[in-house]
Amino acid sequence: MIRPVSINPAMIATSIWVLTIFGLYMLQFKPIILSLLRQAIS
Amino acid sequence: MSFVAPVLLTLSSLGAGALLLLAFRLLNKWSNVEKIGLSFALGFGLVGWLFFWLGAVGWYSPEAAWGVCGLLAVSLFPLRQNFTLSFAPIKFSALEWVLLGLIFVALAADFLEALALPVEADSLAYHFQLPKQFIEEGRLIFEPRALDGAIPLLMQMTYLAVLLLGGSEDAALTLWTFVSGWAPGLLLYAFSRRWLPRHWSMALLLLFQTLPAMLYGAGSGHIEPRLAMFVLIVAFGLVELKDNPRFGPVLLIGVGAGLYAASKYTGLLFIAAAGISLLIYSGRHWFRNGIVCGVTILVVGGQWYGWNAYHTGDPIFPVLFSALDLEDGTFWDADYADTMKDTLALRNNQISWWVRWLAYPIAATLFPPFAMEAGRVGFGPYFLMIVPFSVAGIWSQRHKIKGSLLAPVALMIFLFYILWLGFGSIPKVRHLLPILPIVLICLAAVSLKAIETWSHLRIPIGLAMALSLAVNMGVVGFFARPYIAYATSGFDREMFLKNNINGYPAVAWLNQQDGIDKVLLTYRAFRYYVRSASYFVYPGVQKLIEARVGRVEPETFWKQMRVLGISHILTDRPTYISQGTASVDTAIKDLAGAGCLGHMKEIQTSWRTSRTLSSLGSGQRLFDVWRLDAEACPYDKSS
């Protein structure tokens, strides 16, 4: 059973923090990811 | 034999560790998973300790290895009633089943690596090469090379043990690194269960074992992943200290810290961190505990420092040469000490002071300088993601933290981190791997407290873990690709080595030649697979052959090679490690011009930046094989 989730400002703020860190972390691998994508497409 | 050797060594480690726990009166105290994890970790260290002494007296033989390991394994049987294994079905939640499945995938990927051949450069250069060299000698020999030769080698002693047991087969070694590479995860799981629910502990185990730094180092035989076991041994001791007035916990702390020091020089920093924490939390018994722990550390961890001191006068060769005011000798002198000082200062200054002291975790996660060797082989984003929740948890528990059982452990790793930043010299992020399980457990334990206070934080905390695991599992896929290709190619050994070791065709060609006594190598990863004896000539870390740029004289270079019995040279062109005016590169050219070297072969091979990601760049590199021709060499006659 899926429990209902109540939205809370702290939850939103910390989720944004988590996603921001994730995005910034992944940014350093942009050249690798782009090159892999290029390889996959070609 | 390849499979029997790691199995026997696993049983030996369990038996040896259980004996130690019994001696410390701790065997019946803890849960099964704790006892198994601790027994293995302690026994792993004890095997390494024992094989130092076997080598020191020249008893490296398969018979001796089978005798010692057989005895240790047999000792497990009288102790088996202390391990009450239950085979009752365990009920897992849906989430736990998912985690179990992912753990299985990661295990399978690492097992594929274990079925392949060693290809990681550091391991080929010394982690695996030194044990092979010692076995060929039949005893322990002093390797007079700073930083990766004359260093504490406890872990490499276990590699030596498995090679002796397994008839020097590569598979015995790689299967052993597979087993010992996952043991820290098991111990992390066991320790974390004291504070965390099962699914959290399983997630931490998976996260730790699939960190890019672990995938890179655990299966390939690096030291740091296994050092985590020794840190966890000390953690168990510190936690137990509060409620156990006997010497058991203190001995456990001493053994764990001693094993760390016997494996890596940074263990000396760890001894300081663990010691301070022990003294602070020993209360009025601080002096007694300090003495017992100190003596234990000396007995368990002192042998390699004594070995170095015996051969060079410097227990931390070559760091204390100037401080001890040692006289110039065969292996080191004041000039080399100055060079080493400059090298270490250069390495130390590769990151600015503010990055080191104020922003190391942030820089290592988000924008790592090259010197940190993070990024593709780093720690992933979890540690930064979880920070706000940990801070919230610490705030919610601020009145209880000081009395927490985890407090001495947290203090220890904090002290180690500060000491490492100050004196660790090389700012490589993987050097923090040993303390990472404790960091993870502390962060998770306080985050759980944050959830208990603010339940809506459950979702972002879960999101942080899910995203981190997703990244790690993606890395597992990339990491496993060459090993899957190896398995699907029908385990084509030569093809695998050619595809995964830069310049391997040059080694393959050399191995087909007759009459090679000893080869001078300028690329360290060649050492493991070159069949004949070899000498790696890196500038500034060894004195037997001068290779420092600006100081290499052809005549001296020739004579030093002759003293070492070098018959051939295998080098890249130009010689990458020493090129420019008066370098190894120019000395080889001069010697060839003088008729001292006969050119045997030029080999052009492909060269890739990364084994795992071919898209990162590749090229071609030239290698030359030279034969020393003493008859034609004027320098030989002049001596």
Chai-1 contact restraints between the chains, C-beta under 6 A:
chainA,res_idxA,chainB,res_idxB,connection_type,confidence,min_distance_angstrom,max_distance_angstrom,comment,restraint_id
A,N8,B,H456,contact,1.0,0.0,6.0,A-B,restraint_1
A,M11,B,H456,contact,1.0,0.0,6.0,A-B,restraint_2
A,M11,B,I459,contact,1.0,0.0,6.0,A-B,restraint_3
A,M11,B,P460,contact,1.0,0.0,6.0,A-B,restraint_4
A,T14,B,P388,contact,1.0,0.0,6.0,A-B,restraint_5
A,T14,B,P460,contact,1.0,0.0,6.0,A-B,restraint_6
A,S15,B,P460,contact,1.0,0.0,6.0,A-B,restraint_7
A,W17,B,P388,contact,1.0,0.0,6.0,A-B,restraint_8
A,V18,B,M385,contact,1.0,0.0,6.0,A-B,restraint_9
A,V18,B,P460,contact,1.0,0.0,6.0,A-B,restraint_10
A,V18,B,L463,contact,1.0,0.0,6.0,A-B,restraint_11
A,V18,B,A464,contact,1.0,0.0,6.0,A-B,restraint_12
A,I21,B,P381,contact,1.0,0.0,6.0,A-B,restraint_13
A,I21,B,L384,contact,1.0,0.0,6.0,A-B,restraint_14
A,I21,B,M385,contact,1.0,0.0,6.0,A-B,restraint_15
A,F22,B,P381,contact,1.0,0.0,6.0,A-B,restraint_16
A,F22,B,L467,contact,1.0,0.0,6.0,A-B,restraint_17
A,L24,B,L366,contact,1.0,0.0,6.0,A-B,restraint_18
A,Y25,B,P381,contact,1.0,0.0,6.0,A-B,restraint_19
A,Q28,B,G375,contact,1.0,0.0,6.0,A-B,restraint_20
A,S35,B,S615,contact,1.0,0.0,6.0,A-B,restraint_21
A,Q39,B,S615,contact,1.0,0.0,6.0,A-B,restraint_22
